Amino acid sequence: MSRSIVVVGSVNLDLVCTGKKIPAPGETVTGDRFQTFHGGKGANQAVAVGRLGHPVSMIAKVGDDDFGKRLRQGLRDASVNVRSVTTAGGTASGVALISVDRKGQNSITVIPGANGTLMPQDLESSLPQLRSAGIILTQLETPLETVEHLCELAQRFQVPLMLDPAPVRTLSRKVLRQVAYLTPNEAEACALCGIPYRDLSQTAARECAEELLGTGSANVVVKMGSRGAFVATRDGLRRMVPSFKVKVVDSTAAGDAFNGGMAVALMRGLAIEEAVRFGAAVAGVSVTRAGAQPAMPSEAAVNELLRKQ
């Protein structure tokens, strides 16, 4: 049996409003539709893995509210092991307020809630899971001290760690040296490199990736949306992997779908370039559907996209 993927991170309820446009500061607009979805970057990645049929468990916290019960059950329904998803007493579950325009672009505000109570000692209660993992996925929607401790544990147990640096924060070189796969999007890559945000050309993406490799991460994948992803590795690979041409409905959680897919491919023994391509295909299917976790595809749907393109 394949070793499990362990995801440490956030679990949210997404409150999603769709409309013609995303409101500018001070502007009120009329939306078309309101829906709720299970989300949170950590939970999205765990569900992406579960839907692809790979063993996955999650370490997280939810609130002692109705949202928390719904969110935990949603993970179970996606075949995610939730024995380490615990309840934070007297705390609301995390929520995300998401506006989506008719082009599928989004704007997101996250209220951490119970996610902010996931502390290093919670990881100590789950050491057997972490020690036996094939790969660990994490993000930055939980306290930074918890992420830092997780990086130390991954290094101690010699388990590769994939870090999605979102929402972006200042990360120490010590943390980055412990990351096997750093997967920023363009905005996060610019922020980590200390440059103003802009759509990156392939040359600029390569320059950012080179700089991030220089800080210690073994592999860097700069996710560039509809243009694909730029891959740079410590052993010399520099390659642009194109995306898949699809009709975008909602880009929410596309990056999480990518990370989950890439992790599954790595666990199957694919080389990093092919793993990135598989991750791009998972993301490609996800953006053709509404919502975060509901958009995560089965392997059959991903293979169909790979076959067509």
Disulfide bonds with the S-S distance in Angstrom:
none
